[in-house]
């Protein structure tokens, strides 16, 4: 391989490296945004899991109270649909 070809390969590697570093920087920013959004819904997730386990444990009281995950999802979505609408996430939650 001659010197000019080697320089071309090194230049291409530098460009590729710069592109990768830029994408990594963008991925870090996106990851932070996702984490902030995810944490904003943590209380909803906790309440949803409590709802699921309460309904699931009702089957221990009597067999007629056995319900599926689909039933819990319907209840949860119904609660979301009928809740008061708001412009901000904090007010909605």
C-alpha contacts under 8 A as a table, 3 or more apart, distances in Angstrom:
res1	aa1	res2	aa2	distance
1	X	5	X	6.41
1	X	6	X	6.72
2	X	5	X	5.55
2	X	6	X	6.40
3	X	6	X	5.05
3	X	7	X	6.21
4	X	7	X	5.09
4	X	8	X	6.24
5	X	8	X	5.04
5	X	9	X	6.24
6	X	9	X	5.12
6	X	10	X	6.21
7	X	10	X	5.04
7	X	11	X	6.05
8	X	11	X	5.06
8	X	12	X	6.12
9	X	12	X	5.11
9	X	13	X	6.13
10	X	13	X	4.95
10	X	14	X	6.20
11	X	14	X	5.08
11	X	15	X	6.31
12	X	15	X	5.14
12	X	16	X	6.13
13	X	16	X	5.04
13	X	17	X	5.95
14	X	17	X	5.01
14	X	18	X	6.13
15	X	18	X	5.13
15	X	19	X	6.24
16	X	19	X	5.09
16	X	20	X	6.17
17	X	20	X	5.09
17	X	21	X	6.15
18	X	21	X	5.11
18	X	22	X	6.18
19	X	22	X	5.11
19	X	23	X	6.24
20	X	23	X	5.10
20	X	24	X	6.14
21	X	24	X	5.04
21	X	25	X	6.21
22	X	25	X	5.10
22	X	26	X	6.28
23	X	26	X	5.01
23	X	27	X	6.06
24	X	27	X	4.95
24	X	28	X	6.25
25	X	28	X	5.22
25	X	29	X	6.53
26	X	29	X	5.19
26	X	30	X	6.23
27	X	30	X	5.05
27	X	31	X	5.96
28	X	31	X	5.06
28	X	32	X	6.26
29	X	32	X	5.20
29	X	33	X	6.38
30	X	33	X	5.08
30	X	34	X	6.17
31	X	34	X	5.07
31	X	35	X	6.17
32	X	35	X	5.11
32	X	36	X	6.23
33	X	36	X	5.19
33	X	37	X	6.22
34	X	37	X	5.14
34	X	38	X	5.95
35	X	38	X	4.97
35	X	39	X	6.04
36	X	39	X	5.27
36	X	40	X	6.31
37	X	40	X	5.08
37	X	41	X	6.88
38	X	41	X	5.48
38	X	42	X	6.64
39	X	42	X	5.04
40	X	43	X	7.51
40	X	89	X	7.93
41	X	44	X	5.31
41	X	45	X	6.39
41	X	93	X	7.96
42	X	45	X	5.04
42	X	46	X	6.22
43	X	46	X	5.07
43	X	47	X	6.22
44	X	47	X	5.15
44	X	48	X	6.04
44	X	93	X	7.42
45	X	48	X	5.01
45	X	49	X	6.16
46	X	49	X	5.21
46	X	50	X	6.22
47	X	50	X	5.05
47	X	51	X	6.11
48	X	51	X	5.05
48	X	52	X	6.22
48	X	76	X	6.90
49	X	52	X	5.02
49	X	53	X	6.22
50	X	53	X	5.29
50	X	54	X	6.06
51	X	54	X	5.28
51	X	55	X	6.20
51	X	72	X	7.49
52	X	55	X	5.30
52	X	56	X	5.97
52	X	69	X	7.50
52	X	72	X	6.02
53	X	56	X	4.85
53	X	57	X	5.91
54	X	57	X	5.18
54	X	58	X	6.34
55	X	58	X	5.19
55	X	59	X	7.48
55	X	65	X	7.86
55	X	66	X	7.82
55	X	67	X	7.01
55	X	72	X	7.47
56	X	59	X	6.04
56	X	66	X	6.76
56	X	67	X	6.58
56	X	68	X	7.82
57	X	60	X	5.48
57	X	61	X	7.43
58	X	61	X	5.32
58	X	62	X	6.89
58	X	65	X	5.52
58	X	66	X	6.65
59	X	62	X	5.32
59	X	63	X	5.20
59	X	64	X	6.92
59	X	65	X	4.72
59	X	66	X	4.36
59	X	67	X	7.41
60	X	63	X	6.87
60	X	65	X	8.00
61	X	65	X	7.43
62	X	65	X	5.75
62	X	66	X	7.68
63	X	66	X	5.63
67	X	71	X	6.23
67	X	72	X	7.65
68	X	71	X	5.24
68	X	72	X	6.74
69	X	72	X	5.07
69	X	73	X	6.21
70	X	73	X	5.03
70	X	74	X	6.22
71	X	74	X	5.13
71	X	75	X	6.33
72	X	75	X	5.10
72	X	76	X	6.08
73	X	76	X	5.05
73	X	77	X	6.00
74	X	77	X	5.23
74	X	78	X	5.98
75	X	78	X	5.06
75	X	79	X	6.22
76	X	79	X	5.17
76	X	80	X	6.40
77	X	80	X	5.02
77	X	81	X	6.09
78	X	81	X	5.04
78	X	82	X	6.10
79	X	82	X	5.33
79	X	83	X	5.98
80	X	83	X	5.32
84	X	92	X	7.03
85	X	92	X	6.15
86	X	89	X	7.32
86	X	91	X	5.82
86	X	92	X	4.97
87	X	91	X	7.19
87	X	92	X	7.26
88	X	91	X	5.39
88	X	92	X	6.20
89	X	92	X	5.04
89	X	93	X	6.09
90	X	93	X	5.29
